[in-house]
Amino acid sequence: MIYLAIGGNLAGVLCISDPPRDEAAEAIRMLRERGIRHVAMITGDSQKAAERTAQLLGIDTFFAQVLPEDKHRYVEKMKAEGRRVIMVGEGINDAPALAAANVSVAMSDASDIARETADVTLRIEDLRDLAELRTLSTQLMERIQANYRFIVAFNTSLLATGFFGTLAPSTSALLHNLSTMAICAKSMTPLKRA
């Protein structure tokens, strides 16, 4: 609320509301389903506005009336507590905190500096894309780990068969190259079906 006075007398009150995005509550629910355990909000808004938004969206922790440099400090504090921090921001004042986070995400309509600082920029202005991003990144890491385990096991078996003379070096080299091409082909398949 902003109060307007003329000659020392109250002339009016401006009530400004900055509601959360329509999809924010659903996005937070989807993120929790995908393993995000703690959601925090760092805002320059007043204590009451931040508290109301946190209750409305089911946010675990909030920090209100925060200056831009303090956003960075809060991110560093969460990291010092052993948390891996995913920071989502869109404004110029979010850039220092985006830079400090383990992973930073800018909205598609974010300021230029926020998009430059962020590791990832969402393609559309929908927070639910964060949940899709989480799903894709989890699937990608699972694929990388599976590929790594296969490569180590397969190449170890090729070395062992070569060491004991079971396979000729040319056969071992051919199998190694074929397995590399197969892993590359598998890695190029889409994680998400259209």
Helices and strands as residue ranges (DSSP letters): E 2-6, E 9-14, H 24-33, E 40-42, H 47-57, E 61-63, H 68-80, E 86-89, G 92-94, H 95-100, E 103-106, H 112-117, E 120-121, H 128-163, H 169-187
